[in-house]
Structure formats: C-alpha cells, structure tokens
Amino acid sequence: MLPLAIGIGITALLLKELFSSSDNSKKRIFISFAIEDVKYRDHLVAQAKSEKTPFSFVDMSVKEPWTEKIWQQKCRTKIRSCDGVIVLLSKNTWHSSGARWEIKCAREEGIPVIGMHIKKNKKGAIPPELKGMKVITWTWDNLAKVINKI
C-alpha cells in the first residue's frame, strides 16, 4: 500500500507542475480517446479532481451523446477553446472515427496536438491524422514537458 501512496503523491506533484502555468491559470486540455479507453481518461481526470491533489486541470472532453452533426459542432467549439489536445493512444485509436475526427479538427483549428501512448509495451498504430505531431509515452515527466510547451 505504501508504494501506491507514494506513487499517487509523486503523481500529484508532477501534475501540479504539469497543468499549472507560471501565472497559475488553468490549462484547458481536450482529451481525445477511443471510447474503449475511457478508464485511462477517467484516471487522468480523477487525479485532477481529487481534493488532496494540489493542481489544476480543466477537462474539456465531450461527455454527452449527440447526433454526429451536433457532436462535431460542440466538439469543435470545445477544441477551439483549449490550449491543447492530448490524444490517448492505444490499439483502439486507429479504429476510433471520433478520436480521429477530433485530431483533424484540432489541427484545422491550429490547436497543438500531442499523442500519448497509454501503455508502454502495447502501443497501437498511430493514426495518420497524427503524422508530424509529437507522440510520447505516458510518463508524468514526458507529459509535463509537452504541456509546458503548449
């Protein structure tokens, strides 16, 4: 149990640095993911919402089911209002038309996009929409570096 508690504490400290800019404003990050990977998105967001975690994060994920046209309109509005997009990459991402559309949308809107493999040893194929974009493995250090550049 102690290693888990230490890991959570270190994660909290790193995320504080990760999602807080020097002027203490919140970074607005859109998290794009295949629906099959929702638990990884939830893990990232839960860390930010914990009252014991001293960092700020604004989750801009789309949380309601809409028709495709309405979803795309609302999604584009949310993406436009963000500082960056993090795409959680797995074997499911290639097959996720929604995640791939979100990547394309962010690029069209000029919003920085970073791909992040959610598993170190089970990386899926990178969708063509991420061609030329930064892709990292999910570690808090890697994530902090790319977020700080957004």
Residue pairs with C-beta under 8 A, 6 or more apart in sequence:
10 140
11 47
11 140
12 47
12 50
12 52
12 53
12 54
12 55
13 54
14 140
14 141
14 144
15 47
15 48
15 53
15 55
15 57
15 140
16 53
16 54
16 55
16 56
17 55
17 144
17 148
18 55
18 140
18 143
18 144
18 147
18 148
19 26
19 27
19 29
19 48
19 55
19 56
19 57
19 147
20 26
20 27
20 55
20 56
21 27
24 56
26 56
26 57
26 58
27 56
27 57
27 58
27 83
27 84
27 147
27 150
28 58
28 60
28 81
28 82
28 83
28 84
29 57
29 58
29 59
29 60
29 82
29 83
29 84
29 85
29 86
29 147
30 60
30 61
30 78
30 79
30 82
30 84
30 85
30 86
30 102
30 106
30 111
31 41
31 44
31 45
31 59
31 60
31 61
31 85
31 86
31 88
32 85
32 86
32 87
32 88
32 99
32 102
32 103
32 106
33 40
33 41
33 61
33 87
33 88
33 93
33 96
33 99
34 88
34 90
34 92
34 93
34 95
34 96
34 98
34 99
35 92
35 96
35 98
36 90
36 92
36 96
37 88
37 90
37 92
37 93
37 118
40 88
40 90
40 118
41 61
41 88
44 88
45 57
45 59
45 61
47 53
47 57
48 55
48 56
48 57
48 59
49 57
60 78
60 79
60 81
60 82
62 71
62 74
62 75
62 78
65 71
66 74
71 98
72 101
72 105
75 101
75 102
75 105
76 105
76 109
79 85
79 102
79 105
79 106
79 109
79 111
80 109
80 111
82 106
82 111
83 111
83 112
83 150
84 111
84 112
84 113
84 114
84 147
84 150
85 102
85 103
85 106
85 111
85 112
85 113
85 114
86 114
86 116
86 143
87 93
87 99
87 102
87 103
87 113
87 114
87 115
87 116
87 130
88 116
88 118
88 138
89 115
89 116
89 117
89 118
89 123
89 124
89 126
89 130
89 135
90 117
90 118
90 119
90 122
90 123
90 124
91 122
91 123
91 124
91 125
92 124
93 99
93 100
93 124
93 125
93 126
93 127
94 124
94 125
94 126
94 127
99 127
100 127
100 129
103 113
103 127
103 129
103 130
103 133
104 129
106 112
106 113
107 113
107 129
107 133
112 149
112 150
113 130
113 133
113 134
114 133
114 134
114 135
114 136
114 146
114 147
114 150
115 126
115 130
115 133
115 134
115 135
115 136
116 135
116 136
116 137
116 138
116 142
116 143
117 123
117 124
117 135
117 136
117 137
117 138
118 138
119 138
120 137
120 138
123 137
126 135
134 146
136 142
136 143
136 146
